[in-house]
Amino acid sequence: MIKTISASGGSVQILGGVASAGPYINTSGVVGATPPMIGAVRFDSSSQGLQVWDGYNWLNIYYGHATVCLNPEAESAIKWARQKQQEEQDLEQLIERSPALRDAYEKFQIVKQLATNEKKLPA
């Protein structure tokens, strides 16, 4: 039985689940002349489920299963990050094997740093 599931931020979504209420009281062996108090809960071994006493009858408590997962945007971001990580690993291996590519990459990094620093200078 699910009472509350909440998510903060926009990366997690929660689907399904049914909230249920009532006091949970050990009612094993509560059968006979004296009925239990309204709201008492018991486990019914024949139906393998929880039941609540409404004052007249034992009613089955239906509960659901919640699914907690990432939303499509978060899954897309993770897929993109994994792809970029693989691309970087592949590039590192190529740079290790090719002196010409290593030299070109180092020059690219220098030019990139110069361009970045140029943007930061006051106009």
C-alpha positions as CSV (number, residue, x, y, z in Angstrom):
1,M,0.0,0.0,0.0
2,I,1.4,3.4,-1.0
3,K,0.6,6.4,1.1
4,T,2.8,9.1,-0.3
5,I,5.6,9.3,-2.9
6,S,6.8,12.7,-4.0
7,A,9.5,14.0,-6.3
8,S,11.4,17.2,-6.4
9,G,12.8,18.6,-9.5
10,G,11.7,17.7,-13.0
11,S,13.8,14.5,-13.6
12,V,11.6,12.0,-11.8
13,Q,8.1,11.1,-12.6
14,I,5.7,8.9,-10.5
15,L,2.9,6.9,-12.1
16,G,0.2,5.0,-10.4
17,G,-0.3,4.0,-6.8
18,V,-3.4,4.4,-4.7
19,A,-3.3,6.0,-1.3
20,S,-5.2,4.3,1.5
21,A,-5.9,5.4,5.0
22,G,-7.1,3.9,8.3
23,P,-5.6,2.8,11.5
24,Y,-3.5,-0.3,11.3
25,I,-4.4,-2.6,14.2
26,N,-3.4,-6.1,14.8
27,T,-6.7,-7.9,14.4
28,S,-5.5,-11.4,14.2
29,G,-8.0,-13.6,15.9
30,V,-10.7,-11.0,16.0
31,V,-13.6,-13.2,15.1
32,G,-16.7,-13.8,17.2
33,A,-19.4,-12.0,19.1
34,T,-17.6,-8.7,19.7
35,P,-17.0,-6.9,16.4
36,P,-13.8,-4.9,16.0
37,M,-13.8,-1.1,16.0
38,I,-14.6,0.7,12.7
39,G,-11.4,1.1,10.7
40,A,-9.7,-1.9,12.1
41,V,-7.4,-3.6,9.6
42,R,-6.6,-7.3,9.2
43,F,-4.8,-9.6,6.9
44,D,-7.1,-12.1,5.2
45,S,-5.1,-15.2,4.4
46,S,-7.6,-16.6,2.0
47,S,-7.5,-13.5,-0.3
48,Q,-3.9,-12.7,0.7
49,G,-4.8,-9.1,1.2
50,L,-5.7,-6.5,3.7
51,Q,-9.2,-5.8,4.8
52,V,-10.8,-3.0,6.8
53,W,-13.9,-3.3,9.1
54,D,-16.6,-0.7,8.1
55,G,-18.8,-1.5,11.0
56,Y,-20.8,-4.2,9.1
57,N,-18.4,-6.1,6.9
58,W,-14.7,-6.7,6.2
59,L,-13.9,-4.9,3.0
60,N,-10.9,-5.6,0.8
61,I,-8.4,-2.7,0.6
62,Y,-7.3,-2.4,-2.9
63,Y,-3.8,-1.0,-3.5
64,G,-1.8,-0.3,-6.5
65,H,1.8,-0.4,-7.5
66,A,3.6,2.9,-8.2
67,T,6.2,3.2,-10.9
68,V,9.1,5.7,-10.2
69,C,11.2,6.5,-13.3
70,L,13.0,9.2,-15.1
71,N,11.0,11.5,-17.3
72,P,11.8,11.4,-21.1
73,E,13.9,14.6,-20.9
74,A,16.1,13.1,-18.2
75,E,16.5,9.8,-20.1
76,S,17.4,11.8,-23.2
77,A,20.0,13.7,-21.2
78,I,21.5,10.5,-19.8
79,K,21.6,9.0,-23.3
80,W,23.4,12.1,-24.6
81,A,25.9,12.1,-21.7
82,R,26.7,8.4,-22.3
83,Q,27.2,9.1,-26.0
84,K,29.5,12.0,-25.3
85,Q,31.4,10.0,-22.8
86,Q,32.0,7.3,-25.4
87,E,33.0,9.8,-28.0
88,E,35.6,11.3,-25.6
89,Q,37.0,7.9,-24.8
90,D,37.3,7.1,-28.5
91,L,39.0,10.4,-29.1
92,E,41.5,9.8,-26.3
93,Q,42.4,6.4,-27.8
94,L,42.9,8.0,-31.2
95,I,45.1,10.7,-29.8
96,E,47.2,8.1,-28.0
97,R,47.7,6.2,-31.2
98,S,48.3,9.1,-33.6
99,P,51.0,11.7,-33.0
100,A,49.6,14.0,-35.7
101,L,46.1,13.9,-34.1
102,R,47.7,14.6,-30.7
103,D,49.5,17.6,-32.1
104,A,46.4,19.0,-33.8
105,Y,44.3,18.4,-30.6
106,E,46.9,20.3,-28.5
107,K,46.9,23.2,-31.0
108,F,43.1,23.2,-31.0
109,Q,43.0,23.4,-27.2
110,I,45.4,26.4,-27.2
111,V,43.3,28.2,-29.8
112,K,40.1,27.4,-27.9
113,Q,41.6,28.8,-24.6
114,L,42.7,32.0,-26.4
115,A,39.3,32.5,-27.9
116,T,37.7,31.9,-24.5
117,N,40.0,34.4,-22.8
118,E,39.3,36.9,-25.6
119,K,35.6,36.8,-24.9
120,K,36.3,37.6,-21.2
121,L,38.2,40.9,-22.0
122,P,36.2,44.1,-21.5
123,A,35.1,45.7,-24.7
